[in-house]
């Protein structure tokens, strides 16, 4: 079940879609494919807590790669 039936920003309808999320860490970046709830009106993306944690970990790893080089 989606956390929102309607977008909390604009009230638009929410639909679950597969998307690509660009993650940046320093001068490095990565693209991750995940499911997200997308507002069909304003385009805002909503991610699960697990995915947000994963994005943060990937960003930190990318940053550490940059520092180590």
C-alpha positions as CSV (number, residue, x, y, z in Angstrom):
1,X,0.0,0.0,0.0
2,X,1.2,3.5,-0.9
3,X,1.9,5.8,2.0
4,X,-0.1,8.5,0.2
5,X,-3.2,8.2,-1.9
6,X,-2.7,11.8,-3.1
7,X,0.4,13.9,-3.4
8,X,0.9,15.9,-0.1
9,X,2.4,18.8,-2.2
10,X,-0.3,19.3,-4.9
11,X,-3.0,16.8,-4.3
12,X,-2.3,14.9,-7.6
13,X,-2.8,11.2,-8.1
14,X,0.1,8.9,-7.1
15,X,1.3,6.0,-9.2
16,X,4.1,3.5,-8.5
17,X,6.7,3.4,-11.3
18,X,10.2,2.0,-11.8
19,X,12.6,5.0,-12.0
20,X,16.3,5.7,-12.2
21,X,17.7,7.7,-9.3
22,X,21.0,9.6,-9.8
23,X,23.1,9.5,-6.7
24,X,26.1,11.9,-6.3
25,X,29.0,11.5,-4.0
26,X,31.8,14.1,-4.5
27,X,32.8,13.9,-8.1
28,X,31.5,10.4,-8.5
29,X,27.9,9.4,-9.3
30,X,25.8,6.3,-9.8
31,X,22.4,5.5,-11.2
32,X,20.1,3.1,-9.2
33,X,16.9,1.6,-10.5
34,X,14.1,1.5,-7.9
35,X,10.4,1.7,-7.5
36,X,9.0,5.0,-6.4
37,X,5.6,6.6,-5.9
38,X,5.4,9.4,-8.5
39,X,2.8,12.3,-8.5
40,X,1.2,12.3,-12.0
41,X,0.5,16.1,-11.6
42,X,3.7,17.7,-10.3
43,X,6.2,14.9,-10.8
44,X,7.4,14.7,-7.2
45,X,9.0,11.4,-6.3
46,X,8.5,9.5,-3.0
47,X,10.9,6.7,-2.0
48,X,10.7,4.0,0.7
49,X,12.7,4.5,3.9
50,X,14.8,1.5,2.9
51,X,15.6,3.0,-0.5
52,X,16.5,6.4,1.0
53,X,18.9,4.7,3.4
54,X,20.4,2.8,0.5
55,X,20.9,6.1,-1.4
56,X,22.7,7.6,1.5
57,X,25.0,4.6,1.8
58,X,25.8,4.6,-1.9
59,X,26.5,8.4,-1.7
60,X,28.9,7.9,1.2
61,X,30.7,5.1,-0.6
62,X,31.0,7.3,-3.7
63,X,32.4,10.1,-1.6
64,X,34.9,7.8,0.1
65,X,36.1,6.6,-3.4
66,X,36.7,10.2,-4.3
67,X,38.6,11.0,-1.2
68,X,40.7,7.8,-1.6
69,X,41.8,8.7,-5.1
